[in-house]
Structure formats: structure tokens, C-alpha cells
Amino acid sequence: MKINTNKKQKVIEYWNNFDSNGRKVIDLKRNESLAKDFDDKRIQVIKIIKSLINDFLTKKIDLQTFKSSLDSENKKNNHWGFSAIKGQMFFNQLVNSQNGSIKNIHELLISSW
């Protein structure tokens, strides 16, 4: 789903307003940081996550490596809610439930992208 330009501009406006007022962000580990600093950290981790996704999709890493690397990055850099039940936990259960057919889920995930 793409966000249309007007909605995107509105979100950016809200963020800039939040950021310019010196607001602090509290992450899921209760660490506080200025909104801009938090966003900078989040953007750096997104680059790492994108690299992991690319490595998985191009089959440079297998599904188990992708799952554990993604889990590790999300635990170290808790800048979003992917670690919750609707994110990393679900993904872990999906992969772990495959038993002997891990190749099938690997191919399905790649082809679904």
C-alpha cells in the first residue's frame, strides 16, 4: 500500500512539529532520546534490515540465518514494534513450524516478495 503525497506530507509535518519542539521518544526498553536522534538511529538500522532482506531474497543467506539475524537486530535496536507478537514472534513461529519443509517456506517467502 502506497501513501499518497498529501498524507505523506501531513505525516512529515506532524513529525517535524514533534521534533522541533524538543520532544523525546521512549523506546520499548524505556530509553529516552530526542526525536531527531531516535529517527537517525532508526534510519541506520533500516539500512541493516534492508541489507538482510536483500541477502535473503538473493539467496546469499538462508531462511534460518535471516530469521536469527533479523531477530538479533530487532533485539539490539528496538525502534519499532516488530519484536511483539505480531512481528518477530510470528515470523519465528512461522519458520519454526516448518520442521522438514523449511525449503518450501523459504521459496514461498521469496516468490511472494
Stockholm file with secondary structure:
# STOCKHOLM 1.0

chainA/1-113         MKINTNKKQKVIEYWNNFDSNGRKVIDLKRNESLAKDFDDKRIQVIKIIKSLINDFLTKKIDLQTFKSSLDSENKKNNHWGFSAIKGQMFFNQLVNSQNGSIKNIHELLISSW
#=GR chainA/1-113 SS CCCCHHHHHHHHHHHHHHHHTTCEEECTTCCEEEHHHHHHHHHHHHHHHHHHHHHHHTTSSCHHHHHHHHHHHHHHCCCSGGGSTTTHHHHHHHHHTTGGGHHHHHHHHHHHC
#=GC SS_cons         CCCCHHHHHHHHHHHHHHHHTTCEEECTTCCEEEHHHHHHHHHHHHHHHHHHHHHHHTTSSCHHHHHHHHHHHHHHCCCSGGGSTTTHHHHHHHHHTTGGGHHHHHHHHHHHC
//
